[in-house]
Amino acid sequence: MGQLKSRLSDYWNRIQGTLFPWLEEELPPLTEKLKQLVTILEMIRIEEFLPSYWTGFRGRPEKSRIAIARAFVAKAVYNMPTTTMLIERLHLDISLRRICGWESRCDIPSEALFSRAFAEFTSSELPGKIHESLIKKFYDNEIVGHVITDASAIEAREKPIKKAKKKVVVDVNKPKNLGGRPKKGQEKPKEKTRIEKQASGQMTLSEMLNDLPKECDKGGKTNTKGNLYWWIGYKLHLTVGDHGVPLAGILSSASLHDSQAAIPLAKITAERVINFYDLMDSGYYAPWIIEHSKALGHVPIIEKPADRGEKEEKGNEKLAWKTLNLKPAEMERYEVRTTVERTFSRLKDEFGASFVRVRGAAKVYAHLMFGVVALAADQLIKLVTAV
């Protein structure tokens, strides 16, 4: 934690002592929101991932992709629903326009060009690469105590796919199954589940990710109040550190069970940070996930689902610990898990995850990751600016 705060303090001192005063001389007074945007852009250094101009052999040079990428980060920071609103704001706000990289209104590209640039950012996985670089840079040789895994609903404006019904082909020559116990040697080998395949060690990370369904469909989830609700769209799976910094993310179909993405997400996170404890709710309670966590050298703290008869007993046990003002260390650590819920709330309320206007899993993921990288940078800088 000491090295992390030292790195962040160096960034913050440079931003506060040099960058802000220079901008205030060049631009009208900066609002708090503009300062937040400038800080995030300075931390993620998006210009290091893109050339100033992408030129071809013929025609006019492309508009600066750096400025457009910075504008998409601004869209997430300002929580704007559409690109149209972003372009209108750029035309009206001289400070925002110049921070993104355009001197005058006539330099701002059309909405069609914004759309083409976003498709390029999607195909090159730009937001995900920026996020990975940010986490590795600041968490280099740094230990994260707890990594919390969870998933959240992402509503989309597109039609869900229709799942094809399996056609049953009847073989008339095959003897009918009359029921009962099968004869010796006739037992069919059970097909491995997705989690079993992931935990077998025979799949690479890319194979695991490709195996996850990513089409838009209908999903259901029980909220914190115990009520089941349904939505059409996708599901965003995140791992989050102690301080609410998103460390890694995967997008899947809405219908995918949370536990199906736990192992590949843990593998991605393990490549970026070092941690001791893996915290998950009861939806992730599976022996393969527990064993995989232990294989990584972590301590899994996963709530075991309670049976009907155990619910009252567990409730009484928690009440007893609360009454005595004593809690087991594992219970104390498990309470850190609420951090991931606050992270998802910030992502949806402040960084654009509630406004998905693009279609297709790849573009939805790129849109969400612009918000994730902005949130990660903002949460990091809060470690040294919070009073």
Secondary structure, DSSP 8 states (H G I E B T S, - for coil): -HHHHHHHHHHHHHIIIIIHHHHHHHSS---HHHHHHHHHHHHH-GGGGS-S----SSSS----HHHHHHHHHHHHHTT-S-HHHHHHHHHH-HHHHHHHT-SSGGGS--HHHHHHHHHHHHHTTHHHHHHHHHHHHHSTT-EEEEEEEEEEEEE-SS-------------TTS-----S---TT--------HHHHHHTT-S-HHHHHHHS--S-EEEEEE-TTS-EEEEEEEEEEEEE-TTS-EEEEEEEETTS-GGGGHHHHHHHHHTT-EEEEEEE-GGG--HHHHHHHHHTT-EEEE-----HHHHHHHHHHHHHHHHHT---HHHHHHGGGHHHHHHHHHHHHHSSTT-----SHHHHHHHHHHHHHHHHHHHHHHHHH--
